[in-house]
Amino acid sequence: MIAQSLIIVMRDAACAHSCRYCNMGTKRHVKVPRARLNKLIERFVSWQGEPGNEFTVAVASGYSNENPKREPEEVLRETERLNAMLLRRRGVEYGRLHLGGLKMRTADEARVWMQAQYDSGIRFANASYAGVYEIHDYWNRRPGDFQHLLQLQRIAAETGMELGQYLFVTRNTFPHLEPLLSHLDGLPRPAVERSAILFGYIGGARDYEDERITEAHRERLPDSIRRLIPEHASWKSEREWMAMEADDESKRRHQLWLIIDPTNIDWLETTACADIVADLKEKTLAAHHMLPSWAELRDRHGDPDGVSIYAGRDELARKWLDRHLEERPIVFERRLTHLRATF
């Protein structure tokens, strides 16, 4: 089944560094002018607002809050206006700033930059931490990144923003989780959101399965970290997921992913939104039809003795699908499915 939800994807928000666990994997930034994407978004926002149209529209452009390079100032202002409009339609009053992927700034430069973000309506600054010092810097592939993130969150708090923090739990961050909490608790204001999370099996993280924690690690989690696991998260091992009864896949509702690139932008600009969505629905259903079922993937590729921990059933399904496609290559638009290899 298709959900009434459309995500418009164009990767034009370049990061200043590339994290090993990045959901996007290898970044290939799309060479389509942002002004053209803005016009397409504007059309879909207007279409979304038509009477009786229940579709929700969101935009995914990457993980960095650095402005796209070489874009005119008026295009950047229009981008910010559209982003704010989409947030308001989702009931979010203020913008959220992700601090990963930013270029290095001195403390003085960061204060000026952060104040500009606050003045534009940003009231929340989130950061993702993978251990402390060299361990974090290893995962984020940039020397000094840990201290830079702490500095940015300190300045954000002093500017008046609320703070959010993700703590990645892996084998090599495991010994450093409580020291990380000590650093974070030393910031000028407490985080209003703080979660312990696992790397998903998607993007670059697929190359680091040997860093995934096991049942033994899960049982040894300190209480200070255990209570940070989101209530909706289910940290189960492969064998525990396999023992659960499979969901009724026919009742699952799938989002639509409209992926923008130079090969389709001309067609998108000259085609009605309803026709674009109808075409995308057909392609999405065809892609899902090619996917093996959860039960088939489990029976062919699951490890009934597997003790590595995954936060969701789809993480394992992606892993098993990789193995399945190695054995039985098939051509289909995997990127349109919930088992996409990258976000």
Salt bridges, closest charged atoms under 4 A:
ASP12 OD2 - ARG34 NH1 3.26
GLU42 OE1 - ARG81 NH2 2.44
GLU66 OE2 - ARG105 NH1 2.83
GLU78 OE2 - ARG81 NH2 2.74
ASP108 OD1 - ARG111 NH1 3.44
ASP145 OD1 - HIS17 NE2 3.57
ASP145 OD2 - HIS136 NE2 2.70
ASP145 OD1 - ARG142 NH2 2.86
GLU162 OE1 - ARG189 NH1 3.67
ASP185 OD1 - ARG194 NH1 3.03
GLU193 OE1 - ARG96 NH2 3.02
GLU209 OE2 - ARG212 NE 2.91
GLU209 OE1 - LYS319 NZ 3.51
GLU215 OE2 - ARG239 NE 2.78
GLU219 OE2 - ARG218 NE 3.12
GLU238 OE1 - LYS319 NZ 3.55
GLU240 OE1 - ARG218 NH1 2.81
ASP247 OD2 - ARG313 NE 3.43
ASP266 OD1 - ARG36 NH2 2.68
GLU269 OE1 - ARG36 NH2 2.62
ASP279 OD2 - LYS283 NZ 3.26
ASP299 OD1 - ARG298 NE 2.96
ASP314 OD2 - ARG252 NH2 2.48
GLU315 OE1 - ARG318 NH1 3.34
ASP322 OD2 - ARG206 NH1 2.90
ASP322 OD1 - ARG334 NH1 2.84
GLU327 OE1 - ARG300 NH2 3.05
GLU333 OE1 - ARG335 NE 3.80
